[in-house]
């Protein structure tokens, strides 16, 4: 028992009971952070709250635990909103602990007072303000239950500054630990599972499309077992990348809105176009994942497995399989094992041959750019250099926009599991570096590689100092083409012109890194990039590799086909 306890001890003790070992936060709530180390909770101090929320996001994705981020009331709290919005849409569990003004100052225009309940209501599953010290355990438990239960997402617990100083109530004696997700594993209705097994076994051309929910459920091994046992081809969305080994003979790779020129998905389109039964797993059927809802054939029948019943049938009428992905996929595999899978086994050699031919065709079409020695550099060449250096345990984090598309299209997942992180919930710029920091905190022994465009990296330069100070040595490759690539190319493809805002003045990002005490190297010759990446992976400080890239290069976004010049 720690002497002279106040309610801050009660809050910290409750968080520690839920397995919290790190809290991403600056100094406030000061009472929380002063007490936390005594209970084994490390403070990881970010520079800005929006980056802190992204760090928590990356930590949650890799650790499989609810992440914690803290913030002061007012302007600091408002900066949490973008990160929590990403977590809400991407189903990432975060508990945000937000300090509020003192209870006696409420609604009196106190310094930095704001209606935080209204502020967070649109970006969190659960928002509450605790007003009594003897209810702290109740509210902390509710916050973690909301974050980790059902479809994961953010929860916000608001605590008035003066409450931390209240006398500590008697210890509750609670032992429940709710910090791992998912909390529960409900299985879909057995009758629905049986019907789904019948449909898949009898299908002529079935296709599985795995989304990010496979990772949230920890269902990658269960999906791999289904793929192999039932001879089913599996494609993924961007957030689902890595749900299966992309070297498996039945793995289709990432499909969706980038199946254009030089895209892996371009050569897998025939497999999608002929699908008669599509099993969606942990998949929001969002715009990008379905190429604006044009991807699947009109006559296909859909099975949809998701923990969130509201997502099932949202965009495609489907047989409902509401439940946890891991538990239900295991049940589906068992059900299929009791059916005649002769049709699936007979079709497998031809299916594998088609996938193999698609991979080869993609490699041949992409070879001029993946092996290019052009200056400025081709992003595809950079991806090829990264891919040669990936291990099965390497974690790759990309910022939004083109960076996410480059890694999803040109890097190969070498085993099932969550190791490719992209902010595809609302896809805002600036998540790459802080999300990579969070991933490194969650798995310090894993190599972590970050890829960001110069537009996205500019949002978070300040966190280089954080990465250095907090001891997270990450290589950050900045694709420096001096434009907002996606914006410029989308405007050109849609309007035939682009706005002035898409072009930047020259910036030396390597010099910025060195000014922050990090390593920084500028790359203009493609032959220099690979060795620079190897050196950065071996370094004990963060390294920015500022790569001068071709502004005319664009990834295989389907809507760009035939509408842009460039190469």
Secondary structure, DSSP 8 states (H G I E B T S, - for coil): --SS-BHHHHHHHHHHHTT--EEE--S-SHHHHHHHGGGT-EEE--SSHHHHHHHHHHHHHHHSB-EEEEE-TTHHHHHHHHHHHHHHHHT--EEEEEEE--GGGTTTT-TT---HHHHHHTT-SEEEEE--GGGHHHHHHHHHHHHHSSS--EEEEEEETTGGGSB------------BS-S------HHHHHHHHHHHHH-SSEEEEE-THHHHHT-HHHHHHHHHHTT--EEE-STTTTSS-TTSTTEEEE-SS--STT-GGGGGHHHHHT-SEEEEES----TGGGTTTTSS-TT-EEEEEES-TTTTTSSS-EEEEES-HHHHHHHHHHHHHTS--HHHHHHHHHHHHHHHHHHHHHHHHHHHHHT---SSB-HHHHHHHHHHT--TT-EEEE-TTHHHHHHHHHS---SSSS-EEE--SS--TTHHHHHHHHHHHH-TTS-EEEEEEHHHHTT-TTHHHHHHHTT---EEEEEE-SB-HHHHHHHHHHHSS--GGGB-----HHHHHHHTTSEEEEE-SHHHHHHHHHHHHH-SS-EEEEEEB-TT-----GGGTTT----
